[in-house]
Amino acid sequence: MMIISILILLISIILHEIAHGYVAYLFGDSTAKDAGRLSVNPLVHIDPVGSLLLPGMTLFFGGGFFIGWAKPVPVNPINFKNRDVAMMWVALAGPLTNVSLAVFASVFLYLSLFAVFPVLIIFVLKKIIIINIVLAFFNLIPIPPLDGSRILARFLPLPGKQFLSRVEPYGILFVFLLVYMGGVTTYFTWVIPPFLRLLLPY
């Protein structure tokens, strides 16, 4: 069962990154497409830290939550006509993809109330929902380089944008520290349960 959970995590974070690249392409930046990062081939997306080390850490320190990321897709904001708006939507694309996957799985799970589904299918659907909701809200944390910081930057004055840019090289350290100190788990216990109660019928 652990292997299934890990596979769901990897697929979810890969689709998350592909969504970033695709929306960037829609806004006029073909960097990710040209680099072959709109592919579903997992080898071009796996990040040793975000796809392997961090999920292991969150299992060990974070109360069993799976979080992580794939190798970030390259984005060149110079190609955007409206940089702030485009970057916001590129950032939102990943979490929205995860929420969409969770909703899609939830629809099938609710259908299982009216039909007999194999136990394995029920398990997979529940894991898709839980993992993708956790991924969505983890990536919405406003610490660079997480998506939440890109979304937040859209609404900040120039000094705020510059501050986020300056701390981004050290952001990953803050993320690991937050995981280690249990801050991520505390955050999840507040924001995740309402969505799981809605998406999980049982």
Contacts in CASP RR format, 6 or more apart in sequence:
PFRMAT RR
TARGET T0000
AUTHOR 0000-0000-0000
METHOD contacts of the structure
MODEL  1
MMIISILILLISIILHEIAHGYVAYLFGDSTAKDAGRLSVNPLVHIDPVG
SLLLPGMTLFFGGGFFIGWAKPVPVNPINFKNRDVAMMWVALAGPLTNVS
LAVFASVFLYLSLFAVFPVLIIFVLKKIIIINIVLAFFNLIPIPPLDGSR
ILARFLPLPGKQFLSRVEPYGILFVFLLVYMGGVTTYFTWVIPPFLRLLL
PY
1 123 0 8 1.000
4 123 0 8 1.000
4 124 0 8 1.000
4 127 0 8 1.000
5 66 0 8 1.000
5 127 0 8 1.000
5 131 0 8 1.000
6 55 0 8 1.000
6 66 0 8 1.000
8 124 0 8 1.000
8 127 0 8 1.000
8 128 0 8 1.000
8 131 0 8 1.000
9 55 0 8 1.000
9 66 0 8 1.000
9 68 0 8 1.000
9 131 0 8 1.000
9 135 0 8 1.000
10 42 0 8 1.000
10 46 0 8 1.000
10 51 0 8 1.000
10 70 0 8 1.000
12 98 0 8 1.000
12 101 0 8 1.000
12 128 0 8 1.000
12 131 0 8 1.000
12 132 0 8 1.000
12 135 0 8 1.000
13 45 0 8 1.000
13 51 0 8 1.000
13 68 0 8 1.000
13 69 0 8 1.000
13 70 0 8 1.000
13 135 0 8 1.000
14 40 0 8 1.000
14 42 0 8 1.000
14 45 0 8 1.000
14 70 0 8 1.000
15 97 0 8 1.000
15 98 0 8 1.000
15 101 0 8 1.000
16 69 0 8 1.000
16 70 0 8 1.000
16 94 0 8 1.000
16 95 0 8 1.000
16 97 0 8 1.000
16 98 0 8 1.000
16 135 0 8 1.000
16 139 0 8 1.000
17 37 0 8 1.000
17 45 0 8 1.000
17 69 0 8 1.000
17 70 0 8 1.000
17 71 0 8 1.000
17 72 0 8 1.000
17 73 0 8 1.000
17 94 0 8 1.000
18 37 0 8 1.000
18 38 0 8 1.000
18 39 0 8 1.000
18 40 0 8 1.000
18 45 0 8 1.000
18 73 0 8 1.000
18 97 0 8 1.000
19 93 0 8 1.000
19 94 0 8 1.000
19 96 0 8 1.000
19 97 0 8 1.000
20 32 0 8 1.000
20 72 0 8 1.000
20 73 0 8 1.000
20 75 0 8 1.000
20 90 0 8 1.000
20 91 0 8 1.000
20 93 0 8 1.000
20 94 0 8 1.000
21 29 0 8 1.000
21 32 0 8 1.000
21 33 0 8 1.000
21 37 0 8 1.000
21 38 0 8 1.000
21 73 0 8 1.000
21 75 0 8 1.000
21 90 0 8 1.000
21 93 0 8 1.000
22 32 0 8 1.000
22 38 0 8 1.000
22 93 0 8 1.000
23 89 0 8 1.000
23 90 0 8 1.000
23 93 0 8 1.000
24 31 0 8 1.000
24 32 0 8 1.000
24 73 0 8 1.000
24 75 0 8 1.000
24 86 0 8 1.000
24 90 0 8 1.000
25 32 0 8 1.000
25 33 0 8 1.000
25 38 0 8 1.000
27 79 0 8 1.000
27 80 0 8 1.000
27 81 0 8 1.000
27 86 0 8 1.000
27 89 0 8 1.000
27 90 0 8 1.000
28 79 0 8 1.000
28 80 0 8 1.000
28 81 0 8 1.000
28 86 0 8 1.000
29 75 0 8 1.000
29 76 0 8 1.000
29 77 0 8 1.000
29 79 0 8 1.000
29 80 0 8 1.000
29 86 0 8 1.000
30 79 0 8 1.000
31 73 0 8 1.000
31 74 0 8 1.000
31 75 0 8 1.000
31 76 0 8 1.000
31 79 0 8 1.000
32 38 0 8 1.000
32 73 0 8 1.000
32 74 0 8 1.000
32 75 0 8 1.000
35 73 0 8 1.000
35 74 0 8 1.000
36 44 0 8 1.000
37 44 0 8 1.000
37 45 0 8 1.000
37 73 0 8 1.000
37 74 0 8 1.000
44 71 0 8 1.000
45 51 0 8 1.000
45 70 0 8 1.000
45 71 0 8 1.000
46 52 0 8 1.000
46 70 0 8 1.000
46 71 0 8 1.000
47 69 0 8 1.000
47 70 0 8 1.000
47 71 0 8 1.000
47 72 0 8 1.000
49 172 0 8 1.000
50 68 0 8 1.000
50 69 0 8 1.000
50 70 0 8 1.000
51 68 0 8 1.000
51 69 0 8 1.000
51 70 0 8 1.000
51 71 0 8 1.000
54 67 0 8 1.000
54 68 0 8 1.000
54 69 0 8 1.000
54 176 0 8 1.000
54 179 0 8 1.000
55 66 0 8 1.000
55 67 0 8 1.000
55 68 0 8 1.000
57 176 0 8 1.000
57 179 0 8 1.000
57 180 0 8 1.000
58 64 0 8 1.000
58 65 0 8 1.000
58 66 0 8 1.000
58 67 0 8 1.000
58 68 0 8 1.000
58 179 0 8 1.000
58 184 0 8 1.000
59 65 0 8 1.000
59 66 0 8 1.000
61 179 0 8 1.000
61 180 0 8 1.000
61 182 0 8 1.000
62 179 0 8 1.000
62 182 0 8 1.000
62 184 0 8 1.000
62 185 0 8 1.000
63 185 0 8 1.000
65 134 0 8 1.000
65 184 0 8 1.000
65 185 0 8 1.000
65 188 0 8 1.000
66 131 0 8 1.000
66 134 0 8 1.000
66 135 0 8 1.000
67 134 0 8 1.000
67 135 0 8 1.000
67 138 0 8 1.000
67 179 0 8 1.000
67 184 0 8 1.000
68 135 0 8 1.000
68 138 0 8 1.000
69 139 0 8 1.000
72 145 0 8 1.000
75 87 0 8 1.000
75 90 0 8 1.000
77 83 0 8 1.000
77 86 0 8 1.000
77 87 0 8 1.000
80 86 0 8 1.000
80 87 0 8 1.000
84 153 0 8 1.000
84 154 0 8 1.000
85 154 0 8 1.000
87 150 0 8 1.000
87 153 0 8 1.000
87 154 0 8 1.000
88 150 0 8 1.000
88 151 0 8 1.000
88 153 0 8 1.000
88 154 0 8 1.000
90 150 0 8 1.000
91 147 0 8 1.000
91 148 0 8 1.000
91 150 0 8 1.000
91 151 0 8 1.000
92 147 0 8 1.000
92 151 0 8 1.000
94 136 0 8 1.000
94 139 0 8 1.000
94 147 0 8 1.000
95 135 0 8 1.000
95 136 0 8 1.000
95 137 0 8 1.000
95 139 0 8 1.000
95 140 0 8 1.000
95 147 0 8 1.000
96 136 0 8 1.000
98 132 0 8 1.000
98 133 0 8 1.000
98 135 0 8 1.000
98 136 0 8 1.000
98 139 0 8 1.000
99 132 0 8 1.000
99 133 0 8 1.000
99 136 0 8 1.000
101 128 0 8 1.000
101 132 0 8 1.000
102 128 0 8 1.000
102 129 0 8 1.000
102 132 0 8 1.000
102 133 0 8 1.000
102 136 0 8 1.000
102 195 0 8 1.000
102 199 0 8 1.000
103 199 0 8 1.000
104 128 0 8 1.000
105 125 0 8 1.000
105 126 0 8 1.000
105 128 0 8 1.000
105 129 0 8 1.000
105 132 0 8 1.000
105 199 0 8 1.000
106 125 0 8 1.000
106 129 0 8 1.000
106 198 0 8 1.000
106 199 0 8 1.000
106 200 0 8 1.000
106 201 0 8 1.000
108 125 0 8 1.000
109 122 0 8 1.000
109 125 0 8 1.000
109 126 0 8 1.000
109 129 0 8 1.000
109 199 0 8 1.000
109 200 0 8 1.000
109 201 0 8 1.000
110 201 0 8 1.000
111 117 0 8 1.000
112 121 0 8 1.000
112 122 0 8 1.000
112 125 0 8 1.000
112 201 0 8 1.000
113 201 0 8 1.000
113 202 0 8 1.000
117 125 0 8 1.000
126 200 0 8 1.000
129 196 0 8 1.000
129 199 0 8 1.000
129 200 0 8 1.000
130 196 0 8 1.000
130 200 0 8 1.000
133 192 0 8 1.000
133 195 0 8 1.000
133 196 0 8 1.000
133 199 0 8 1.000
134 188 0 8 1.000
134 192 0 8 1.000
137 187 0 8 1.000
137 188 0 8 1.000
137 191 0 8 1.000
137 192 0 8 1.000
138 146 0 8 1.000
138 184 0 8 1.000
138 188 0 8 1.000
139 146 0 8 1.000
139 147 0 8 1.000
139 148 0 8 1.000
140 146 0 8 1.000
140 147 0 8 1.000
140 148 0 8 1.000
140 151 0 8 1.000
141 148 0 8 1.000
141 175 0 8 1.000
141 178 0 8 1.000
141 184 0 8 1.000
141 187 0 8 1.000
142 148 0 8 1.000
142 149 0 8 1.000
142 151 0 8 1.000
142 152 0 8 1.000
143 149 0 8 1.000
143 171 0 8 1.000
143 174 0 8 1.000
143 175 0 8 1.000
143 178 0 8 1.000
144 164 0 8 1.000
144 165 0 8 1.000
144 167 0 8 1.000
144 168 0 8 1.000
144 171 0 8 1.000
145 168 0 8 1.000
145 171 0 8 1.000
145 172 0 8 1.000
146 175 0 8 1.000
149 164 0 8 1.000
149 168 0 8 1.000
152 164 0 8 1.000
153 160 0 8 1.000
153 161 0 8 1.000
153 164 0 8 1.000
156 164 0 8 1.000
167 174 0 8 1.000
178 184 0 8 1.000
END
